[in-house]
Amino acid sequence: MIERVAVLSDIHGVLPALEAVLAEPDVAAAELIVLTGDLASGPQPVEVLDRLAALGDRARWVGGNGERELVEARAGKPSEFEVANWAAAQLRDDQVDRLAALPPHVTLPVAGLGDVLFCHATPRDDEEVVLVDSRPERWAEVFAGLPAEVGTVVCGHTHMPYARLVDRRLVVNPGSVGMPYGGAGAWWALLGPGVQLRRTRFDVDAACAEVVAGSGFPEAAQWVDEYLRGGYSDLDALTAFGPRDGR
């Protein structure tokens, strides 16, 4: 049984936001760090993946649509997102191979929560959308076939932190480290024995300047202004993502 798990999702290649979270005492003390996808599709892909690799066995990696799209872009199938195509071209072969081998989900025993399934979007799909206000029928659909012993599901993808019950099963979204929807800062979660949704605040202006200076992405300045500063609210995101949850 794992006593404490820090969950980091949707880092999107933003090194200063990642470093700010890794410096948190509760993250440093966590027995395990679970990374739930969309780690490198952003302005500092190589640096972020190297920093995560340095965590060694303390980190468990789960693949998301971002990882799949980077691998596909490297193989000649371009992404609809230019930053992903640029990021894919920056990665070393060993990094591409690692991303290609990531599992779509992992189940771990966590103190106070029992069996917890960690995935990127939903247990069955790496880009399917479920939201804090998705209707019960939608949750039943995406959780069909999930083992009964899984009492908690942790998912990312939509960049909005929440925790809610769905037919006696707890669902947790840690939010996004590098592309927050709902306020500036790096959002993450701490599990065991309960669930804490956490936000790490850092100097956003300095982080934006650091990313622009350290990235070769031609549109890095516009990218950080749009995403790293937390300009999109959770309500903006719910409006944008709502049609994709089948409502």
N, C-alpha and C positions, 0 to 999 in steps of 0.2 A: 504493500500500500504506500503510495506516494503522499507525503505530508503536505507539501506546498508545490504548486505548479504556477509559473508565470506564463501567460498566454500573450504572444505578440503576433499581430496579424497585419497584413496590408502595409508593410513597411515601404514598399514602392521605391526602393532605391534612394532613400533619404538618410544618409549616414548620421548627421548631427541629431536627428530625432531618435534614431536607434541608439546612439551613444547615451543620450539623455535617459532613456528608459533603462538601459543596462547599468547605469550608475545608480539607479534606485536601490536602496538597501534591501527592500523586500525582493527585488529581482536577483540581486547578488546572493541573497540567502536562500533563494528557492532551490529546492532539490532538483527540479527539472524546468526547462524552458521549452514550451511547445510553440512552434512557428506554423501558423495556419494559412500559409500561402500568400501569393502576390508579394513576394519578398524583394524582387530586383527590378521590376519593370518601372523604371524611373531614371533620374538623372545621374545616379552614382551606383550603377549595378555591380560593377566589379568590387568596389570597396565594401559595399554592404554584404555581398556574399562571402568575401574574405573575413569580414568581422564575425559573421555568423559561424563560419567554419571554425574559427578560433575557439568557439565555445565547446567544441569537441562533443563528448558524450553527454554533456549537460543539456544539449539541445536535441529535440526530436522535430524533424521537418515533415510537413505535409504539403503536397503540391496543390496549386490552384490554377485557375484559368490563365493567370499571368505567366506561370512557369511553362504551361503547355504552349502558350502563344510565343514565348521566347524561343523555345525549342523548335517550334514550327517555322518561325521566321528565319532562324539560323539554317533550316533545311530548305528554304526557298519559298515558303508560303507566308507572304507578308501579313502583318497584323493591320487592323484598321486604325491602330494608334501609332503615330509616328515615333513616339518616345520608345515604344516597345521594339520597333524595327531598329532604331538606333542602339538601344541597349543590347539587343541580341548580337549586333555586330561587335560590341565591345568585349563580350564574354570570352574567356579562355575555353578551350575545348573541354578541360576537366570540369569546369563549372557547368557547361551545357550538359555534359554527361550526368552530372549529379542531379540537375533539375529534371532530366528525362527519367530518372530512376525513382523519383519521389512517389510515395504511396498517396492515394487520394484521401485516405483517412487512417486514423490510428485510434485504438481504444486502450485506455489506461485506467487502472484503479487509483482513485484519489480519495484521500481521507475525508470522511463526512459526506461524500457524494457517490461513492461506489464506482461502477463502470462508467467512464466518461468517453464519449466518442468525439474526437476532434476532426473537423473537416474544414474545407474552405467555404463553400457556398451551402450545399446540403449534402447529406451522406451519399446521395446517388448521382450528383451532378456538380461539376466545378464552377458553373456560372448561373445556376438556378437561383431565383430571387425569392426569399422569404423575409418578411419585415415584422417589426414589433406589433403591427396591427393587422397582420395577415389573418384571414378568417380560419376557423377550426378545420373546415374541409380542406383547405390548402395544406395545413400542417399534416393532416392525416394522409394526404396524398404523398407528400415528400418524405414522410417517415414510414411509409408502407414497407414492411419487411424488416424493419429495424428490430434487432433482438430485444426481447422484453426486459432483459437485465440491464440494458443501457438506460439509465435514469436521467442522464444529463447529456445534452448535445451542445458542443461549442462550435460556432460557425462564424466566419468573417464575411468578406466579399462586399457588403453594402456600406461598410465604413461607419456605421451608426451603432454606438454602444447601447445594449439593453440586456435585461434579464427578465424572463417571464415564464410562467407555467403554461404548458400545452398538454392538456389531458394527463396531468400528473407527472409529466416529464419536464424537467427544467431545460430551458434553452438560453444560451448565453452568447452574445456577440460582444467581443472585447473592444470593438471600434478599430480605428486605424492609427498606426504609429505615424505614417508619413503623409497621409492624405485625409485628414480628419473632416468629417461632416458633422458639425454640431458644436464647433468651437475650437480655437487654436490650441495646440498642445498635442502631445503624443498619448493616445488612449490605449489601454491594455487592461488585462484582467488578472486577478490573483485568485486561485482556487485552492480550497482546503483550509479548514473543514467546511467553509461556506463559499460564497462568491462575492468578491469585491471588484467593482468596476472602478478603474483608477485612471487619472489623467496626470501626466508629467508635464509640467510647465517649463519652458526654456525660453531663451532670448530668440524670438522668431526672426527679428531683423538680422541678427548675427548669423543665424542658421541659414537664412536665405542667401546672405552674402557668401557664406562658406560653400554652399552648394554651387552657386554660380561660378565661383572662383575655381572650384575643384572638378567641375564637370565640363566635358567637351560637347555636351548636347547643345546644338545651336539655339534652341528655344528655352534654355534653362531658366532664364530670368522670368519669362512669361509663365513658365510651368510653376515655379515656386510661388509667384504672386497669386496664381489661381488656386493652387491646392495646399501648399504648406501653411499659408496664413489662415486657413480655416474659414474662408469666406462663405462656403456653402453651409447652410444650417441643416439640421436633421429634417426640418420640414421641407426644405428645398429638395433634399434627397428622397424623401418619401413621395413627393410629387413626381419626381423623375422616375423612380423605380416602381411606383405603384402599378402601372399597367403591366409590368413584367411578372407580377405575382398571381396573375390570372383573375384579378378582380374585374 
